[in-house]
Amino acid sequence: DDLIHQMLKIRKKEDGRLHLVDGLVNPGDLVILVTPIDQEAPKGRLILPQQQVLRDLLDNGALALVVKETELEQALPKLVTGPALVITDSRVFAQVNAVVPAAVPLTSFSILYARRKGKLAYFYQAVQAIKDLQDGDRVLVAEGCTHHRQDDDIGTVVIPGLLSKKTGKKLCFDHVSGGDFAMGLAKYKLVIHCGACMLNEREMEYRQGLAAEKGVPMINYGLLLAYLQGVLARAIAPFQKELKVKRGF
């Protein structure tokens, strides 16, 4: 009985936390989910962040339309009313941004996770650190799970390539996954973390705390990719009141 009581207390505490789409949609709202099907996508199913966001929308009484980025443009004119929100995979931010009308709020699965699992404002502050990177600086790319890496892996290929191109600097990238994180953080100028769909809130807050303790900025995949693709201001607009910042990036 004591064990059951403790489990119920934990569940109650977790239920009191912010959910993925809290404050973003109302019952009856139409939300478009843009889900690329590429080498990174598992066969026969959506990836976990997409599954969980879809479920959260349904739990909130919202209507969800799931499309690939290649079908988004033809899907939009078929809607009687425009969507209340578009949530996209971060790697196709620029493509989706070009198609979705400016009046429609746009963000990504990964940014929703930055808000749900950690402190969104802390991740956002790290954007300035990108501008300050210099030749030879070390950057840590951290992922919460292990998976089979493809030729276009987002953590080892896409992000290092885009970041190096954006900064014009010769950066040194290290990669960790799963439980490996805490060793030698002080030597890095920036930590780039995945959406943490496989980590709980306590672990993500612990990781943010470790980085902050060492004075190392940490940014989330979604915020980084939005910045690198020139759509950060739009991507964080749905959270402007929470961030309490002016659009500066």
N, C-alpha and C positions, 0 to 999 in steps of 0.2 A: 504493500500500500504506500509506503514511504517513497519507493522508487517511482511509482506511477504519479504520485503527487509532485515530485520533483520534475518529472518529464512534462507534466501539464504546466508547471510554472515556467519552464523553459519555452514551451510552445507559446504560452501567453505572451511572454516577453518578446519573442520573435514576431508574433502577429502584430505587435504594436509598432514595428519598424515600418519605414517607408517602403511601399511596394513599387514595382518598376514603373507603372504609369500613373501613380498617385498625383493628383493635381493637374494632369495633362489632358484627360479625357472625361467626358460625362456619359452616362448611359444613353445609348442610341447614336453616339458619334461614330462616324465612319473613319477608320484608320487604315492606311495602306502600309503594308510591310513589304519592303523590297529585299528579296532574298536571292542573290546570285547562286547559280548551280554551276560550280567550276570544279577544278581538281581538288580544292580544299573541302568541298562539300561531301559528306558521307553518302553512300549510296542508299537510296530508299527512305531517307528521312531528313528532316531539318536539323540543323545544329542546335545545341542546347539553348543558347540565348534566344534564338528565334522561337523555339518551342515555348520557353517560359514567358516571353513577352506576349505571344499569342494567347496563352492560357490566362495571363493577367488581364488582357483586354476582355476576354470572355467573362472572367469573374467580375469585371466592372460593368458588364452589360453593353459593351461597345461592339460595333460591327467591324470585322476585320476582312480586308481583301489582301491576299498574298499574291504577289507577282514577281517575276524576274525583272531585272533592270532592262532587259531587251524588250519586254512587253509593256513597260510602264507608260510609254508615250501613247500607245494605242488604247490603254485601259482608261486613262483620265477622261477623254471625251465621252466615254460611255456612262459616266456617272451623272446622275440627275442633279446631285449637289456635290460640291467639292469636299474633299476629305478634311477632317478636323486636324489631322496630323499625318505626316509621313515619317516612317521609321525605316532607315536603310542600313544595309551592311556598310561599314565605314570605308571599305576599299573602293566603293563606287559612288562616293559622295559627290564628286565633281559631275559625273554623268547624271545623277539624279537631280542635283541642284539645277542643272541646265534645263530640265524637263518640267519640274514641279513649279507652278506659279509662285511668284515671290510672296504672295499674301498667305500662302499655306505654310504653317509651321513645319520645320524639317529638323530631324535629329537622327541619331543612330542607336543601334542596339547597344554598342559598347559604351556610349555616353550615358544611356539609361543605367547601365551597370556601374559606371563610375559614381553615379548618384546613389544607387541602391546599396552598393557594397562598401563604399568608402566615403571620403569627403570630397565632393565635386570641386569646391572652391580651392582646395589644396592642389588638386590635379591641374586646375586652370592656371594657377599662379606659375606653374612650371613652364608655361609658354615663353615667358621672358628668357628662361635659361636656354632655350633653343637659339635665340638670337645671339646669345653670348658665347656659344660654342666656338672653340678655336682648333686649329690643326693639332692633332695628337691627343685631343681630349678623349677620355674613355666613357663609353655609354653602355649601360647594362640594359638588356632586353629580357624581361622576366615574364614567364608564363606560369599559370597556376597548375597546369596539367601537362602530361607528356602525350605526344601524338606522333604519328608517322608523318614526317615532313615531305612535302611535295616540292617540285622545282620552283613553284611560285609561292612558297611559304611566306606568310605575312610577317612573321617575326624575324626570320633569318635572311629573307631576300627583299621583300617589298619595302618594309620600313627602313632598313639600312640604306637601300638605294635612294628612296625618296628624300630621306633626311640629309644624306650626303649631297644630293643634288641641290636641295633647297639652301643649305648653308654654304655650299661651295668649299667645305672643309674636309680634310682627310681625318676621319674619325676612326677610333678603334672600338669595335663592338664585341661585347661578351654576351653570352646567352646562358640563362639558367631556366629550369623548368621543374615543376612539381614542388617538393618541399625545400629545395636548395634556394636560399635567398640571402641570408644574413651576412655571409662572409665577405669582408673587405669592401663594404659599401663606400667607405670614405674616399676611395680612389676614383670614384666616378663623378662626372660632372652632371649626369642626368640618368635617371632610371625611367625606362619606358615599360609600363605594365599592361598586361592583357586585361580584358574585361572582368576576369576573375569569376567566371560563371561556375567554376568548380571549387571555389573557396568560399568559406562563410565570412560573414561581416567581421567577426572578431579577428580572423587571420588577416584580412585586408587592412583593417585598421592598425593591426600590429605592424604590418609591413610599411604602411605610411608613417607610423610612429618611428620606426627604426631609421627610415630615410631622413625624416625631419630631425631626428636626434643627431645625425651625422652631417646635417646641413646640405643634403643632396636633394635637389628638386626631383619630384616624381610626377610623370604624366601618364595618362591612360591612352591606350591605343586609339580610341575613338576621337578624343580631343586632338591628339597628335595628327592623325590622318585628316581631320577636318582642317587643321591649320595648314598642313602641307599642301592641301588641295584648294586652299583659298576660300573655304566656306565656314570658318570657325565662328564668325559673328552670327551667321544664320543658325548654325548648329546649336549654339548655346542660348539663343534667343528665348526658347521656351522656359529657360531656367534663370532668366535675367534677375528676377526679384530675389531668388535664392542666393545668387552669386553676389548681388549688390555691387556690380562693377559696371563701368562704362565700356562700350565697345571699343577696344583699343588694338585688337589684333586682326 
